């Protein structure tokens, strides 16, 4: 039988108050890096896609504002990578596949 803390999954919806049995603290109130099973989608810089296109993808797929999309695009351009979403592994795999569909280089990694 799995340990009770390991069997608990993170909330499906942001802000859903699921209590941590060890502390009684709602998982949604803890910083995301402390939520068990948190994953990230990382978009990497490439020499092919225009910066305007990368920003467009972030706006159209994630629904980010123009400012947030531009900020993430500049992170990709200047730092070589940007974390564009975080959550369950399944959702991050979906987001990564979507980025591939748009022609962007993206990977899934464990947060932290």
N, C-alpha and C positions, 0 to 999 in steps of 0.2 A: 504494500500500500504506500503511495507517495506521501511525502511529508506535506502537511496541510498548507504550508506557505508556498511550496513549489507547485501545488495543484491549483492554486488560485491564479486566474488569468487577469490581466489588466482590464479596466473598464473598456467596453466597446466604443462608447461615445465619450468625447471630451467632456469633462465636468461631471461624469456619472459618479456619485459618491459610493464607492465600494471600499469598505473598511479593511485595513490590514489587520489580520487576526493577532499579529504579534504586538502591535502598538495601539490598535484601535483608531489610528489616524486614517482618515479617508485618503485613498490613493491619489485622488485628484488634487488634494491639497499639498502633496509632496512634490518636490522638484521632479521633472520628468526623468532625469537620469537615475532616480531612485526607484522608479516604477519597474517591477520585474518584467523582463522580456521586451524592453524598449529597443527598437531598431531604427536605423536611419537610411534614407536614400541619399546617396552622394552623387552629384553630377560633376564630372571631370572636364577640364579644358581639352579642346581638340582644335586642330588647325583648319577644320572644315567649315563649321557653322559660324555664321555672322552673329555678332553680339546682339543685334536687334532681333534675330530669330530666336536666340536662347531666351531673351526676355519675353518674347511673344509666347513661347512654349510655357514658361512659368505662369504667365497671366492666364492663358487659355486652359491649361490642364489643372493647375492648382487653384485658380481663381484669385491669385495674388494681385494686390494693387500694383499700379504702375511703379510706384516707388519701391515696394518690396521686391518686385521682379527685377528691377534695375540694380538694386543692391546685391541680390543673389548673383545676377549675371556678372557684376563687377568682381565679386568674390571668385567666381569661376575663372574669370579672365586674369585677375591679378595674383590670386593665391593658388590657382591651378585646380581648385575644387570648392564646392559649397554643399552643405547639408541643406537639402530642399524640403525634406519632410521627415517626420519621425512618428513611430507608432508600432503596431504589431508587425511581426515579421511578414505575415501574409499581405498586409496592406503595403508594406515597403517593397515587397516583391512585385506587387501590382504596379506601384508607382515606377519602379525601375524598368519593368517591361514597357510601360507607357513611354518613358523617356527614350528607350531603344526604338520604339515605333516612330517617334519624332526624329530619330537620327542622332540623338545625344548619347554620349558615353556615360553610363551610370552604373553604380554598384550598390549593394546592400551591405551594411555593416552593423555590428552591435554598437549601441550607443555607449559613449564613455571613453 
